[in-house]
Amino acid sequence: MPTLADVAKKANVSKMTVSRVINHPEQVTDELKELVFSAMAELDYRPNIAAKALVSNRSQIIKLFILEEIDTTEPYYMNLLMGITKCIGKAHYSLQLVTNDAFDVGSCDGYIITGVREKDFDWIDRLEKPVVLFGENRFGYDYVDSDNHYGTAKATQYALDNGYQTIVYIGIDEDEPFELSRENGYLSIMKDQDLPSKILRFPNHSTMAENYLTENWQDFQEKTCFICSSDRLALGIVRGITKEKGRIPDDFGVIGFDGVFLDQISSPKLTTVKQDIVRMGEVCGEMLLKKITEKGESQGYRRFFPELILRETTC
């Protein structure tokens, strides 16, 4: 079996350097990590994770809590999982998924929590290990998220610049920071342009948005664009317009929000505000690992600008 000394010799570095790359990769350069990891791969060297955990008094486990119905958000969370595991795997951590219906058993070194609602902060406040939230919050917790205000503001301005005269916002029926930020992004542009706003809110199910549109079709004039708080809601709006023989994108435009798979299976393909979910998952992992190393020191927040992806549902 190859040893740590063998790796050090192969990479032409000290054993201490190899140990630092394995145990504290955030403290070394990418070039040095690549050198040591290449030597480890060539020698098929595998660190003794159990021994490492025993020495450091850590479990080498991070728990991901998903506190909302996965059936209304998939495959969104698959991308988040990919990003988190890509990051923490390099630091020899395992990820344990805990859903809303599961009970938190066993030890861990920290938590990444997503789908948080205001009622959840009572028990989150009692957690004794470091916490990072995926999603903005108003309680001072470290978090990673898209700049939701920016995303819907950009979509709204694009719709106005491309000839749509009425802009309707289709929101998720949640009084939560991410939704309020998206709604305010829309409102800020409408106010700047001195235009009337119209906001409709639904649970995050495409059928509800579709049914409302078909039942109230007479209320929507041509040259209307729907800015939606999720791709799922946008798909419902597209289906409703199609059912009523509305012409997309000439007379009716639709813009979603997320850009994770659903936008690509829509027919016509959906214009959307795309979030970099994989990268945000990586940063959740990076932030939590740093917080664990620094014994719970606050890491602040990271917000990413989403990208407006133009497809077939807008002019």
Secondary structure by P-SEA (a helix, b strand, c coil): cccaaaaaaaacccaaaaaaaacccccccaaaaaaaaaaaaaaccccaaaaaaaaaccccbbbbbbcccccccaaaaaaaaaaaaaaaaaabbbbbbbcccccccccccbbbbccccccaaaaaaacccbbbbcccccccccccccaaaaaaaaaaaaaaaacccbbbbbbcccccaaaaaaaaaaaaaaaaacbbbbbbbbcccaaaaaaaaaaacccccccbbbbcccaaaaaaaaaaaaaacccccccbbbbbcccccccccccccccccccaaaaaaaaaaaaaaaaaaaccccccbbbbbbbbccccccc
